Amino acid sequence: MPLPTGPKTSATVQMLNWVFRPMTYMEECAKVYGDIFTLKLQRNLPPLIFIHSPEAMQEVLTNDTKELEAPGDLNDIFEYLLGKNSVISQSGKEHQRQRQLLMPPLHGERMRTYADVINEVTEKAINKQQFNQPWNARTVSQEITLSVMMQAVFGLYEGERAEKIQKLLCEIIEVGSAAWRVALLYFPALQNAIGISQILKLQDRRQELADQLLYQEIQARRENPDPSRTDILSLLMAARDEDGQPMSDVELRDELMTLLVAGHETTATAIAWALYWIHKLPQVRQKLLQELDSLGENPDVNAIFKLPYLTAVCNETLRIYPVGMLTFPRRVKKPITLCGHELEPGSVVMGSIYLTHHREDIYPNSKQFNPERFLEKQFSPYEFLPFGGGARRCIGLAFAQFEMKLALAKILTNWELELVNQSEIKPKRRGLVTGPDRPIQMVIKNRRQQKAQILEAVTI
Ligand code: HEM
């Protein structure tokens, strides 16, 4: 059966486009080849079949046990950072078991207990900035989300070991985000190139140090067990498999690394993009402030979480430049028909979240930031899917939305910020996710008083 069509250029040209300009390349392909197309990135790798229509997305994401599967081995690309035992690298029963272990602390009442930490670390991170002095929105939001993740995972975000882990993680992610680092994942032969091997050694060293600190933390817990702790590490250490065996130190390390990496960089980027759009479009900021001020002083976290316009702004932020461009890959197990093409077993299907979010038939003027579209229409889970879907849907979905809303509410109601430069910022690849193509520079103009306080001051 012939594969869906795609570019006729050599595998190397396709790979370079994919590594260095993935979003534009996907758009160019969709324009020429439509709802389904094939990229051949390497001669010895299976061709990748890209889909983006909501119908095909639904078929792929809800079909995990029948014709398609999302096997952990297709996620090997994450192994250099997250290890072999991460939930991302598991399949079948083990994958389900790990998800069940990790989900509860990231949802419901347990999740809401992080509200104070989110407020506290947001206040601290913004207060550190000088008035009228530029700062990088992504660096500051990363400081917030990493501290919050440390609290959720370890139950601590202060202290020497915690601070060292945070610093190393930021450095590891920064190096891993470069496009050349992604190219190495696809072209391992390049690793011997002069210069690159030195940088890789340095990265390995940082990784080793981070691992040592994680193992020290695990060891400290083993020596001083405290059954009252509710952080994720404590829960993982208490868990037993079907044979009554606890997780090994290496398994624990891989899971911790997964949560720390997947759980902070993504949300940090989303918060930074939201700050960019809110301050680029004055009418958006004004509407948001009106909504936030209507809650009065010290609003309830649940009330913030439910605000319709804040929700619409967060959704539109995640729609226009989704931090995850793609769902995880799925491998065809039995022949399946997608967008009129019969796919053979062994084919690998990629859901392009980015392309779905830019389909003009779903999102007219898709390049425009327009939160109102989320107030006017309810999109299906296969039209709007920044967190993927199905058995592999992001386990941090609720947590990320909660954190994003609380951090933005805190910043907007307390400070008057401005963008240093109004020129357009575009998305680009940052490792295996996306981010802004240059720093989003902001300044604090003033400490803001809420409307109620301003009115009070005027009447006195
Ligand atoms: C705005 C923030 C975030 C975005 C946009 C995002 C996006 C995604 C996407 C697109 C996937 C792949 C889903 C699929 O293939 O169907 C994913 C998976 C995952 N995410 Fe997130 N994520 C975010 C925040 C978080 C947070 C806060 C955590 C942890 C606390 C987290 C942990 C994970 C994990 C562990 C997986 C793998 C799930 C599995 O294999 O079963 N993410 N995320």
Residues whose N, C-alpha, C, O or C-beta is under 5 A from the ligand:
A	BS01	HEM	V87 I88 L259 A262 G263 T266 T267 A270 V323 G324 L326 T327 F328 P386 F387 G388 G389 A391 R392 R393 C394 I395 G396 F399 A400
